[in-house]
Amino acid sequence: MDAVFKALADPSRRRLLDGLNSRDGQTLRELCAGLDMTRQAVTKHLAVLEASGLVTAVRRGRDKLHYLNAAPVNDIADRWINQYDRGRVHALADLKRALEDPAVSRTEFVYVTYIRTTPEKLWRALTEPVFIRRYFEGGGPDSDWAVGSPIRWKMSADDESHDWEQHVLVAEPPRRLSYTWHNYQPEMAEMFGWNDQRLTELRQEKRSKVTFEIEPVGSAVKLTVTHDDFEPDSEMLKGISGGWPGILSNLKSLLETDQIVNISSDEQAMQGA
């Protein structure tokens, strides 16, 4: 928390965050172009922002792209400021919405969060249905998670499992998991009230993929979620940009309250009954 406040205290670093809020996924050269600072100064400021978790960097070929991460701002709202001043809470909520609002021209979504858990527990939470259902509100993916295996998907606890032609791309426990995302489906048209023409239009979008990268950091784990391969102006990108923050917040709560341990104990008790 101290590192976040320190990072936000500097006006130059706030300008960098504003720049990324306007257009996410910029290179160092692009960020320097809009600032009256040397390349070395921008590099130092970015290092502070990365260390605080407010910015994350992802390699794309020769380029290093920088992304705004709203998770630390959300942590401040949840754990500290709301105890002191309701007005500030409302102002921070507005800031959080602004930070998480996807830019129109973006073609990928990147989200970083730090979770007090182990890589092994996080991997289980990402791959075992009994845990997935807890933070996906009863639904979510199900697979044996071998590379090339199909993934079946439930939209809710009462829903049946659907085969929407998703497959596992990478499975390297407990470090990296990647799979193809589903396209728009008739079941979704019923839920959102789309007619056949609108559903046909939406299904023209190319399929995307989501990747989870797990990295131990001291007593915690850094989880980077990259959902990419979108076309500009993708409706699916707009949808997942609003959905992933809530899902990942639920995942963080599940792990940090040791509910995985509790679920495992309950399962063992049931098996022994």
ROGU-384892 format. One line per field, with one value per residue (C-alpha): x, y negated, z; residue in one letter. Coordinates in steps of 0.02 Angstrom, whole numbers. Layout:
px: (X:...)
py: (Y:...)
pz: (Z:...)
code: (A:...)
This chain:
px: (0:142:221:57:36:219:198:40:118:227:139:249:198:16:37:106:-47:-160:-73:-100:-280:-307:-219:-161:-19:109:295:425:452:266:255:406:329:191:299:429:550:705:693:795:675:523:609:639:459:394:504:421:248:287:357:195:89:5:85:130:241:219:341:271:414:545:425:391:211:151:-23:-120:-170:-318:-303:-199:-323:-462:-366:-351:-539:-581:-456:-417:-500:-681:-650:-620:-715:-865:-837:-663:-732:-850:-709:-597:-738:-750:-561:-569:-706:-603:-447:-539:-639:-569:-502:-596:-442:-375:-355:-310:-349:-211:-243:-117:-155:-52:-127:-68:-60:56:75:8:-152:-179:-158:-289:-407:-386:-411:-521:-711:-750:-649:-691:-877:-845:-780:-869:-1038:-1077:-1015:-849:-735:-704:-568:-432:-314:-200:-137:-262:-403:-576:-651:-833:-918:-1063:-1142:-1217:-1240:-1405:-1338:-1286:-1107:-1080:-949:-910:-754:-630:-463:-313:-163:-34:-32:128:80:98:164:61:-111:-186:-343:-453:-606:-783:-876:-1053:-1179:-1369:-1383:-1309:-1430:-1575:-1498:-1461:-1611:-1515:-1609:-1538:-1463:-1370:-1305:-1243:-1150:-1068:-1014:-909:-780:-622:-593:-482:-376:-341:-175:-137:44:90:248:297:342:399:253:128:97:87:-52:-52:-207:-189:-343:-293:-311:-459:-501:-519:-693:-726:-887:-814:-666:-786:-879:-730:-650:-799:-810:-632:-600:-748:-704:-522:-574:-680:-532:-418:-544:-565:-378:-337:-475:-407:-572:-476:-414:-590:-665:-533:-571:-757:-727:-620:-753:-887:-781:-750:-934)
py: (0:-121:-88:-130:-295:-339:-302:-407:-554:-605:-710:-640:-463:-516:-585:-416:-330:-456:-417:-230:-261:-351:-215:-56:55:-78:-57:-162:-265:-302:-355:-469:-555:-633:-691:-827:-704:-610:-426:-385:-482:-395:-226:-263:-319:-162:-55:-134:-108:74:105:38:146:-3:39:207:239:379:429:436:486:348:227:206:148:60:82:-5:108:50:189:86:-57:67:132:-44:-67:100:104:-73:-231:-179:-176:-365:-468:-416:-559:-497:-323:-387:-485:-330:-225:-349:-336:-146:-145:-264:-156:3:-72:9:-107:-90:-47:88:265:351:349:366:379:408:452:511:652:717:900:1027:1064:1239:1179:1049:1181:1289:1141:1114:1296:1390:1372:1375:1215:1135:1139:1038:883:905:897:1081:1090:1081:1199:1385:1490:1616:1472:1573:1476:1497:1557:1482:1365:1372:1219:1184:1012:1043:1178:1233:1231:1385:1405:1335:1380:1213:1274:1213:1301:1298:1214:1217:1310:1294:1320:1220:1080:1052:1096:1037:1083:1021:920:955:856:787:928:948:974:800:726:786:710:539:528:524:565:685:544:469:640:674:507:544:718:640:586:690:801:738:828:805:839:852:828:872:803:823:657:681:749:705:748:627:676:595:624:580:596:554:588:469:361:173:123:303:324:476:371:244:385:475:310:283:465:518:392:459:641:615:520:672:786:681:686:874:904:776:841:1019:1080:1202:1288:1288:1361:1497:1543:1550:1664:1782:1789:1830:1967:2044:2040)
pz: (0:41:-129:-217:-124:-158:-343:-356:-263:-409:-545:-683:-639:-634:-810:-865:-791:-879:-1042:-1019:-968:-1134:-1234:-1152:-1212:-1259:-1286:-1196:-1354:-1369:-1186:-1203:-1355:-1251:-1105:-1079:-999:-1051:-1095:-940:-827:-901:-878:-694:-666:-753:-640:-487:-561:-602:-427:-352:-467:-552:-719:-792:-943:-1069:-1206:-1384:-1498:-1486:-1403:-1218:-1197:-1039:-968:-831:-686:-581:-449:-323:-335:-299:-148:-78:-95:-16:126:181:119:144:333:338:211:107:-14:-52:-77:-211:-294:-294:-365:-509:-533:-531:-664:-770:-754:-800:-943:-1101:-1235:-1398:-1499:-1383:-1446:-1282:-1096:-965:-778:-639:-459:-311:-206:-38:-87:-170:-357:-327:-242:-377:-511:-426:-418:-605:-657:-533:-556:-370:-349:-517:-478:-319:-408:-576:-487:-516:-696:-787:-884:-860:-942:-905:-952:-1065:-1216:-1358:-1244:-1265:-1136:-1089:-1015:-898:-886:-714:-582:-663:-840:-937:-1000:-1174:-1303:-1386:-1478:-1348:-1326:-1210:-1291:-1150:-984:-881:-698:-592:-704:-861:-929:-1094:-1189:-1331:-1284:-1343:-1474:-1451:-1435:-1454:-1266:-1243:-1369:-1263:-1107:-1184:-1300:-1466:-1625:-1756:-1859:-1711:-1658:-1835:-1834:-1667:-1720:-1860:-1731:-1725:-1576:-1436:-1307:-1122:-1035:-849:-796:-616:-535:-351:-267:-88:14:-124:-306:-452:-572:-744:-850:-1034:-1144:-1322:-1509:-1521:-1670:-1640:-1576:-1522:-1424:-1337:-1277:-1202:-1116:-1041:-986:-874:-819:-779:-637:-537:-569:-520:-365:-315:-351:-241:-97:-115:-101:34:149:130:59:-51:106:178:18:15:196:159:10:113:249:120:43:213:262)
code: (M:D:A:V:F:K:A:L:A:D:P:S:R:R:R:L:L:D:G:L:N:S:R:D:G:Q:T:L:R:E:L:C:A:G:L:D:M:T:R:Q:A:V:T:K:H:L:A:V:L:E:A:S:G:L:V:T:A:V:R:R:G:R:D:K:L:H:Y:L:N:A:A:P:V:N:D:I:A:D:R:W:I:N:Q:Y:D:R:G:R:V:H:A:L:A:D:L:K:R:A:L:E:D:P:A:V:S:R:T:E:F:V:Y:V:T:Y:I:R:T:T:P:E:K:L:W:R:A:L:T:E:P:V:F:I:R:R:Y:F:E:G:G:G:P:D:S:D:W:A:V:G:S:P:I:R:W:K:M:S:A:D:D:E:S:H:D:W:E:Q:H:V:L:V:A:E:P:P:R:R:L:S:Y:T:W:H:N:Y:Q:P:E:M:A:E:M:F:G:W:N:D:Q:R:L:T:E:L:R:Q:E:K:R:S:K:V:T:F:E:I:E:P:V:G:S:A:V:K:L:T:V:T:H:D:D:F:E:P:D:S:E:M:L:K:G:I:S:G:G:W:P:G:I:L:S:N:L:K:S:L:L:E:T:D:Q:I:V:N:I:S:S:D:E:Q:A:M:Q:G:A)
